[in-house]
Amino acid sequence: MRNGGTADPLVQLAPGVSDEQAWRQRQSTTQLLATTDDKLKQLAARQLSLTQQDSVNQIRKYMEQARAAEDAGDVQRAHNLASKALLLSDDLVKH
């Protein structure tokens, strides 16, 4: 604990992950989330079916979970969730 009385956030790195690798994964996650957000903006202009709207909701959940995982220091989980969100948004934009 520091003088303010709150605990420092934990950073969970996978075994063998260097600080540089974690930094690169955070950068990649940020880019994945930005690209996914751009795709969601494209989808907002389209008339979506109920199934497609459900997919958009799932994408948003993945994005929220990715940000929460990143905030918690779990960079690998954040990256995996951001990747899922992007893949799902790619599929929606194509159809």
RAUR-V20179 format. One record per helix or strand of 3 or more residues. SS is the DSSP state (@ for helix, = for strand). FROM is the first residue (numbers start at 1). TO is the last residue. If there is no record, write none. Layout:
BEGIN
((SS FROM TO) (SS FROM TO))
END
This chain:
BEGIN
((@ 19 44) (@ 50 71) (@ 75 94))
END
